[in-house]
Structures are given as C-alpha cells and as structure tokens.
Amino acid sequence: MMSADGSGLIACAEALQRLLIGKPNVSAHVGLDLSKLTASIVSLEAGFDRGYLKRSRKAHLPLLAQIEAVRNKTNKGFASGGNQLRQLEKKIVRLEEELARAQEQRDRVLMQNIKLWERVRELEKATIGKSSGNVRVLHYPD
C-alpha cells in the first residue's frame, strides 16, 4: 500500500483513467457502467481500501469532483438517451398505426377491384350471345 501523500492520489488518478478507458486492473471493474462510478471503486482500482478517498482530505477533492462529474455526465447521457428512446418508441407506434391504416385502405381498394373485375366478366358473358356491334370482348389472362 502507498502512503496518504501525493503518490496515493496519483495512483487513484491513474486508476480513474484506466476505468474511463475501460482497461481496469481489477477484474471486477471490467465493463463497469460509468454511471455507477464511485470513489470507493476508484480507491479499490488503485489498490487501496474502499475508504481511501475522502472529502475531508482537501487534496482529494479535485479527484472526487472528477469522479462525480463522470458519473453525472454518464447519468445525464442516459437520461437524454432515455428521452430519445421514448420519442423513438412513440414514433414507432405512430408508424405502425399509419401502416395499419394504409393496409386497410389497400385491402378495401383490392376488394373493390375484384368486385369490378367480376362484374366486367359477368357483363362480357352476358353480351357474348347478343349481336351488338358496339361491344367488344376483351380477353384477360386468368
């Protein structure tokens, strides 16, 4: 263990940097969610006990402020990300509703076209036997 002088603070600052870049020495800190970053995690990563970094030590305050800033920035990013996620979810719901309306409209138009097709075929069959020069039989592929 290092002493409570500047070398311990340097070790903690280096530990914080390792955590920020995702290359910690402590296996339990691999993949750490930075929104959960605490002074005790940084202390453990530096090789100290959980209570090494303290607010009562003036020399530790800048590092503690950095840790808090990282945590707050990460939490803020998650909050805005959560808001963005909710907006995207609402957009998906709107698009799904629009798709359902478009499919219903398509189905109605298809049904109308089928009915018209059937009516045209009926009329053609009815006029084949009649000798009207005004009616021409159209041949459609089946």
Secondary structure by P-SEA (a helix, b strand, c coil): cccccaaaaaaaaaaaaaaaacccccccccccccccccaaaaaaaacccccccccccccaaaaaaaaaaaaaaaaaaaaaaaaaaaaaaaaaaaaaaaaaaaaaaaaaaaaaaaaaaaaaaaaaaaacccccccbbbbbbcc
